C-alpha cells in the first residue's frame, strides 16, 4: 500500500510538471515569435499608436538626381524632424477591410502643419482622402475627397495579380518575424518586469513582456545577423510574390542585385546601430502591445542617413466584431482620372 501511494505521488508530481511545461510559452524569443505568428492570423482587431521622429537625415542626393528631387531631400528632414504621427484603425479578414487614420503634426517651433489622412483598404481597392494643406495647391476636384485606386484593375493592366490579395498586407509581419528570428536569443532578448515597461496604455495588462535590444556594442554582430539571414529571407518573400513586385515597381533582377549588395560588410561600413529596442506585450498568446526606439547613424554622418524614432502601438478587440469610422466612399475620384 505504501509503495502504491508513493508511486501515485510520483506520478501526480510528474503529471503536474508535464502540464506546467506544456502551458509555458517557452523562451522569450519563442514566445515573441509565436505571438507574431498568432497575431497575424487574427480575424479582426483594432489598433492605435504614436510614432515620433526625433531626428532624421537623408543620404546626399546622387549627382544624377534632378534639382526637384534634391530640393525634396533637403526639405523633408526639416519637415519631418519632430513630427508626431498618431494612428488608429481597425482590421477584419472577412470580408476583407482595413481602416487607417493618420493624424500627423509636422514641423517644429512656430512652423507646424497638421494633416489628417483617412485610408480605407478593401479586397480590391484603396481609398485615400486628400487633405487640404495650407500653401499647397490641391485641385478642387480632389480636395477633402477620397481618391480610389482599383488594385484589381491596376494588376490586370500590369499583367499581374492583385497585390492586396494575400501578399502585400502580410509583408510587414513577415519582415518583422524575419528580423526577430535572425537575432541570437542569449545576446538580444530579455523578459522585463511589468513595472519596468514604459508607454503602457492606461488599464493595459499583459501576461508577459519580451524585449529585443541592440546597442552600439553589438551593432556589428547584429548587422551581420540581419544581413545574413533576415534580409535574404525578406527578399525571397518578395521574389515569390509577383503582385507585390509589380506594385512596388521592382524586378527580379533588381532584387537579386540587392541581395548581393546588402552584405554584412557593406552594411557595417555604412551604418551603426546606436540603439534598437522593441518591447512586446503578450496577452493570451497575441502580441497586443509594442513600444520601441530606433537610432541608426551613417558611418560618415556628412554623407549618409540618420534616424531617431520612437513608437508605441497597441492592439485590442482581437477576434471581436469591429466598427469602422468611415463608410465606403460612393463619390471617390478614380486615380486614373487625375493623370494629365
C-alpha positions in Angstrom: 0.0 0.0 0.0 2.8 2.4 0.9 4.5 1.6 -2.3 1.3 2.3 -4.3 0.9 5.6 -2.5 4.5 6.6 -3.2 4.1 5.6 -6.9 0.8 7.6 -7.1 2.5 10.6 -5.6 5.4 10.4 -8.0 3.0 10.0 -11.0 1.0 13.0 -9.8 4.1 15.2 -9.4 5.4 14.1 -12.9 2.0 14.8 -14.4 1.8 18.3 -12.9 5.4 19.1 -14.1 4.4 18.0 -17.6 1.3 20.2 -17.6 3.3 23.1 -16.3 5.9 22.6 -19.1 3.2 22.4 -21.8 1.5 25.6 -20.6 4.7 27.6 -20.7 5.2 29.8 -23.7 8.9 28.8 -23.9 11.8 31.2 -24.0 11.4 34.9 -24.6 12.3 34.6 -28.3 10.0 31.6 -28.8 7.2 33.5 -27.1 7.6 36.6 -29.3 7.8 34.5 -32.5 4.7 32.5 -31.6 2.9 35.8 -30.7 3.8 37.4 -34.0 2.5 34.3 -35.9 -0.7 34.0 -33.9 -1.5 37.7 -34.2 -1.0 37.6 -38.0 -3.9 35.1 -38.1 -6.3 37.2 -36.0 -9.7 37.6 -37.7 -10.2 41.1 -36.6 -8.7 43.8 -34.2 -8.5 47.5 -33.5 -5.2 49.4 -33.0 -3.8 52.8 -32.0 -0.4 54.2 -31.6 2.1 57.1 -32.0 5.3 57.5 -34.0 7.6 60.3 -33.1 10.5 61.3 -35.4 13.1 62.8 -33.0 15.7 63.3 -35.7 16.2 62.4 -39.4 18.7 63.0 -42.1 18.6 61.6 -45.6 21.5 60.4 -47.7 23.0 63.0 -50.0 21.4 63.2 -53.5 23.4 61.5 -56.2 24.8 63.7 -59.0 22.3 62.3 -61.4 19.3 63.4 -59.2 17.1 66.2 -60.6 17.0 69.6 -58.9 13.5 69.0 -57.8 14.4 65.7 -56.0 17.5 67.3 -54.5 15.3 70.1 -53.0 12.9 67.5 -51.7 15.7 65.6 -50.0 16.7 68.9 -48.3 13.1 69.9 -47.3 11.9 66.5 -46.0 14.2 66.3 -42.9 13.2 69.9 -41.9 9.5 69.0 -42.2 9.8 65.5 -40.6 12.1 66.3 -37.7 10.0 66.5 -34.6 7.0 65.0 -36.4 4.4 63.2 -34.3 2.2 60.8 -36.2 -0.8 59.3 -34.4 -2.5 56.3 -36.0 -5.7 54.4 -35.2 -7.9 52.0 -37.1 -9.4 48.5 -37.4 -8.8 45.4 -39.4 -11.1 42.5 -40.3 -10.4 39.5 -42.6 -14.0 38.5 -43.7 -15.0 40.5 -45.6 -11.5 42.0 -46.1 -11.3 45.5 -44.9 -8.8 47.7 -43.1 -9.1 51.3 -41.9 -6.2 53.6 -41.0 -6.4 57.2 -39.9 -3.2 59.2 -39.8 -3.1 62.4 -37.7 0.3 64.0 -38.3 1.8 67.1 -36.8 4.8 68.2 -38.9 7.5 70.8 -38.3 8.8 72.4 -35.2 8.5 75.7 -33.3 6.1 78.2 -34.8 6.1 76.5 -38.2 3.8 73.5 -37.8 1.5 71.7 -40.1 -1.3 69.3 -39.1 -2.8 66.9 -41.6 -5.5 64.2 -41.2 -5.4 61.3 -43.7 -8.0 58.5 -43.6 -7.2 55.4 -45.6 -9.5 52.5 -46.4 -8.4 49.2 -47.9 -10.8 46.5 -49.2 -10.1 43.3 -51.1 -9.6 45.2 -54.4 -9.5 48.9 -53.7 -7.6 51.5 -51.8 -9.3 54.8 -50.8 -7.2 57.8 -49.6 -8.7 61.1 -48.6 -6.7 64.0 -49.9 -6.3 66.7 -47.1 -6.3 70.4 -47.7 -2.8 71.7 -46.9 -2.2 75.4 -46.4 0.1 76.7 -49.1 -0.1 73.6 -51.2 -2.2 73.9 -54.4 -4.6 70.9 -54.2 -7.0 70.6 -57.2 -10.6 71.5 -56.1 -11.7 68.2 -57.7 -10.0 66.1 -55.0 -9.6 68.4 -52.0 -11.1 66.8 -49.0 -12.3 63.9 -51.1 -11.4 60.3 -51.4 -9.2 59.1 -54.3 -9.7 55.4 -55.2 -7.0 53.1 -56.6 -8.5 50.0 -58.2 -5.9 47.4 -57.3 -7.5 44.6 -59.4 -7.7 46.8 -62.5 -4.1 48.0 -62.0 -2.9 44.4 -61.7 -4.7 43.5 -64.9 -3.1 46.4 -66.7 0.3 45.3 -65.5 -0.3 41.7 -66.3 -0.1 40.5 -62.7 -2.3 39.6 -59.8 -3.9 41.8 -57.2 -1.2 42.9 -54.6 -3.8 43.2 -51.9 -4.8 39.5 -52.4 -2.7 37.9 -49.7 0.8 39.4 -50.5 1.3 43.0 -49.6 -0.8 43.1 -46.3 1.3 40.4 -44.7 4.7 41.5 -45.9 5.4 43.8 -42.9 4.6 41.0 -40.4 6.8 38.6 -42.3 9.7 41.1 -42.3 9.3 41.7 -38.6 9.3 38.0 -37.9 12.4 37.5 -40.1 14.2 40.3 -38.2 13.4 38.8 -34.8 14.3 35.3 -35.9 17.7 36.4 -37.2 18.9 37.6 -33.8 20.5 35.2 -31.2 18.4 34.9 -28.1 21.0 35.0 -25.3 22.5 38.3 -26.5 19.5 40.3 -27.6 16.4 39.0 -25.8 15.2 39.6 -22.3 12.0 39.5 -20.2 11.4 42.7 -18.3 9.1 43.1 -15.3 5.8 44.9 -16.0 6.9 47.8 -13.8 9.9 48.4 -16.0 8.0 48.7 -19.3 7.3 52.3 -20.5 4.5 53.7 -22.6 1.9 51.1 -21.5 -1.6 52.4 -22.1 -3.8 53.0 -19.1 -5.5 49.8 -17.9 -3.4 47.6 -20.1 -2.2 44.3 -18.7 0.0 41.6 -20.4 0.6 38.1 -19.4 4.3 38.6 -20.4 6.7 41.1 -21.8 9.6 40.4 -24.1 12.3 42.9 -25.2 14.6 42.7 -28.1 17.5 45.1 -27.7 20.6 46.1 -29.8 23.1 48.7 -28.5 26.2 50.1 -30.0 28.4 47.4 -28.5 26.5 44.7 -30.5 25.9 46.8 -33.7 28.3 44.9 -36.0 27.2 41.5 -34.8 23.5 42.4 -35.2 24.1 43.8 -38.7 25.9 40.6 -39.6 22.9 38.5 -38.4 20.4 40.7 -40.1 22.3 40.9 -43.4 23.0 37.1 -43.4 19.5 35.9 -42.5 16.7 38.5 -42.3 17.4 40.5 -45.5 17.7 37.4 -47.8 14.6 36.0 -46.3 12.6 39.2 -46.9 13.9 39.5 -50.5 13.0 35.8 -51.2 9.4 36.6 -50.0 9.3 39.5 -52.4 10.6 37.3 -55.2 7.9 34.7 -54.6 5.1 37.3 -55.0 4.7 38.7 -58.5 1.9 41.0 -57.5 3.9 42.7 -54.8 6.9 43.0 -57.1 4.8 44.9 -59.6 3.0 47.0 -57.1 6.3 48.3 -55.7 7.9 48.7 -59.2 10.5 46.0 -58.5 12.1 43.5 -60.8 13.6 40.1 -60.0 17.0 41.4 -61.3 17.0 44.4 -59.0 16.1 42.3 -56.0 18.8 39.7 -56.8 21.3 42.5 -57.1 20.1 44.0 -53.8 20.7 40.6 -52.2 24.3 40.7 -53.4 24.8 44.4 -52.4 23.3 44.3 -48.9 26.1 42.2 -47.4 27.2 42.4 -43.8 30.5 44.0 -44.6 28.8 46.8 -46.7 26.2 47.4 -44.1 28.8 47.7 -41.3 30.7 50.1 -43.4 27.7 52.4 -44.0 25.6 52.2 -40.8 25.9 51.9 -37.0 23.0 50.9 -34.8 23.2 53.2 -31.8 20.0 51.7 -30.3 17.3 49.4 -31.5 14.9 48.2 -28.8 11.4 46.8 -29.1 9.3 45.6 -26.2 6.2 43.5 -26.8 3.3 42.7 -24.5 1.7 39.3 -25.0 -1.8 38.6 -23.9 -3.5 35.2 -24.4 -0.7 34.4 -26.9 -1.3 37.6 -29.0 1.1 40.5 -29.4 -1.1 43.3 -28.1 1.4 46.0 -27.3 4.7 47.2 -28.9 7.0 50.0 -27.8 10.4 50.8 -29.2 13.2 53.1 -30.1 15.3 53.1 -33.3 18.6 55.1 -33.6 20.7 54.4 -36.7 23.5 56.6 -37.9 25.6 56.6 -41.1 29.2 55.8 -40.5 30.0 59.0 -42.3 27.5 61.5 -40.9 28.0 64.1 -43.6 27.1 61.7 -46.4 24.6 59.3 -45.1 21.4 58.7 -43.2 20.5 59.4 -39.6 17.3 58.3 -37.9 15.9 58.5 -34.4 12.4 57.3 -34.0 10.2 56.3 -31.0 6.9 54.4 -31.4 4.1 52.9 -29.3 1.4 50.7 -30.7 -1.4 48.6 -29.1 -4.0 46.2 -30.4 -7.4 45.4 -28.9 -10.7 43.7 -29.7 -8.9 40.7 -31.1 -11.3 38.4 -32.9 -14.3 40.6 -31.9 -16.7 42.5 -34.1 -15.0 45.8 -35.0 -16.6 49.1 -36.1 -15.2 51.3 -38.8 -15.4 55.1 -38.7 -16.0 55.8 -42.3 -18.4 54.4 -44.9 -17.0 53.2 -48.2 -17.0 56.4 -50.4 -19.5 56.4 -53.2 -18.2 59.5 -54.9 -14.4 58.7 -54.8 -12.4 60.0 -57.7 -10.6 57.3 -59.7 -6.9 57.9 -59.6 -6.6 57.4 -63.4 -8.8 60.5 -63.9 -6.0 62.6 -62.2 -3.5 61.8 -64.9 -2.7 64.9 -67.1 
